[in-house]
Amino acid sequence: MPYFDRVSATAFRPTEHVSGGWNTSEQHIAPPMALLAHIVEQDRDARRDDGLRLARLSYDILGTLPMETVEVQVRTVRPGRTIELVEASLSHDGRPALVLRAWLLDRRDTTALAGTEFDAIPPATEMPAWEASTVWPGGYIASTRARRVQTRPGRAAYWVQSPVPLLDEPSGPVARAARFFDIANGMTARFRPEEVAYPNLDLTAHLFRDPDGEALGFDTRVSTGPDGAGLTHSIVHDAHGPLGTIDQIQTVRPH
């Protein structure tokens, strides 16, 4: 069973694997984020055949989503031969709940220039298994498998994968990886969620190469300010090493 069943060209029904951690009657936002990345990839491939790469994905979370059918839309904001800006939105019952603005770049050979100053994290085989469901309820977290080394609350490296596909149809490398982007906000929390609520309002991923493989690695740091804001910052990896960053701003609310 996938995260979503396609109902029509623009409508998708969440399965039990989508239920969230803050409220199990609502959708975890990670699968909807992956769904919008998939819609952008599909729209790109329907319009052109040069495979522009998704280099930046900037999501704004406008509201919560019940465990009900959602609809998507996509439009090209800034068309171009080598660079495009595309916007996709996801709504429920006519109410927008998630918006993605994605920059797409052309591909050219920069092999001779390739490199990064981000440090690699240990492979998953060198990390112990960690059961995130001991902290978070819901079908989405239960659908994932994690291995983690936590230095202290708010600082950890971990790998995440899932046997659950986004849809019963092929999806591209960024959409497959995006199934896990939003998991970072709860994987090395500074507080217990029953003591402090810290949902994120957005997520921005910058990717300097496509993810490869089924597992995504994170090197995550969590910061909290003195007046109600927090930040989760992650360097993301695949088996070949670092490939980009993810940032999420939080509203921090002690119970």
Secondary structure as the mmCIF struct_conf table of DSSP 4:
data_model
#
loop_
_struct_conf.conf_type_id
_struct_conf.id
_struct_conf.beg_label_comp_id
_struct_conf.beg_label_asym_id
_struct_conf.beg_label_seq_id
_struct_conf.end_label_comp_id
_struct_conf.end_label_asym_id
_struct_conf.end_label_seq_id
BEND BEND1 TYR A 3 TYR A 3
STRN STRN1 PHE A 4 ARG A 6
BEND BEND2 SER A 8 THR A 10
STRN STRN2 ALA A 11 PRO A 14
HELX_RH_3T_P HELX_RH_3T_P1 GLU A 16 VAL A 18
STRN STRN3 SER A 19 SER A 19
BEND BEND3 GLY A 21 TRP A 22
TURN_TY1_P TURN_TY1_P1 THR A 24 SER A 25
STRN STRN4 GLU A 26 GLN A 27
BEND BEND4 ILE A 29 ILE A 29
HELX_RH_AL_P HELX_RH_AL_P1 ALA A 30 ARG A 47
BEND BEND5 ASP A 49 ASP A 50
STRN STRN5 ARG A 53 ILE A 61
BEND BEND6 GLY A 63 GLY A 63
STRN STRN6 PRO A 66 PRO A 66
BEND BEND7 MET A 67 GLU A 68
STRN STRN7 VAL A 70 ARG A 78
BEND BEND8 ARG A 81 THR A 82
STRN STRN8 ILE A 83 HIS A 92
TURN_TY1_P TURN_TY1_P2 ASP A 93 GLY A 94
STRN STRN9 ARG A 95 LEU A 105
HELX_RH_3T_P HELX_RH_3T_P2 THR A 111 LEU A 113
BEND BEND9 PHE A 118 PHE A 118
HELX_LH_PP_P HELX_LH_PP_P1 ASP A 119 PRO A 123
HELX_RH_3T_P HELX_RH_3T_P3 ALA A 124 GLU A 126
BEND BEND10 MET A 127 MET A 127
STRN STRN10 ALA A 129 TRP A 130
HELX_RH_3T_P HELX_RH_3T_P4 ALA A 132 THR A 134
TURN_TY1_P TURN_TY1_P3 VAL A 135 VAL A 135
BEND BEND11 GLY A 138 GLY A 138
HELX_RH_AL_P HELX_RH_AL_P2 GLY A 139 ALA A 142
TURN_TY1_P TURN_TY1_P4 SER A 143 SER A 143
STRN STRN11 ARG A 145 ARG A 152
TURN_TY1_P TURN_TY1_P5 PRO A 153 GLY A 154
STRN STRN12 ARG A 155 GLN A 161
BEND BEND12 PRO A 163 PRO A 163
BEND BEND13 LEU A 166 GLU A 169
HELX_RH_AL_P HELX_RH_AL_P3 PRO A 173 ALA A 178
TURN_TY1_P TURN_TY1_P6 ARG A 179 PHE A 180
HELX_RH_3T_P HELX_RH_3T_P5 PHE A 181 GLY A 186
TURN_TY1_P TURN_TY1_P7 MET A 187 MET A 187
BEND BEND14 THR A 188 THR A 188
BEND BEND15 ARG A 190 PHE A 191
TURN_TY1_P TURN_TY1_P8 PRO A 193 GLU A 195
STRN STRN13 VAL A 196 ALA A 197
STRN STRN14 ASN A 200 ASN A 200
BEND BEND16 LEU A 201 LEU A 201
STRN STRN15 ASP A 202 LEU A 207
BEND BEND17 PHE A 208 ARG A 209
BEND BEND18 GLY A 213 GLU A 214
STRN STRN16 LEU A 216 THR A 224
TURN_TY1_P TURN_TY1_P9 PRO A 226 ASP A 227
BEND BEND19 GLY A 228 GLY A 228
STRN STRN17 ALA A 229 ASP A 238
TURN_TY1_P TURN_TY1_P10 ALA A 239 HIS A 240
STRN STRN18 GLY A 241 THR A 251
STRN STRN19 ARG A 253 PRO A 254
#
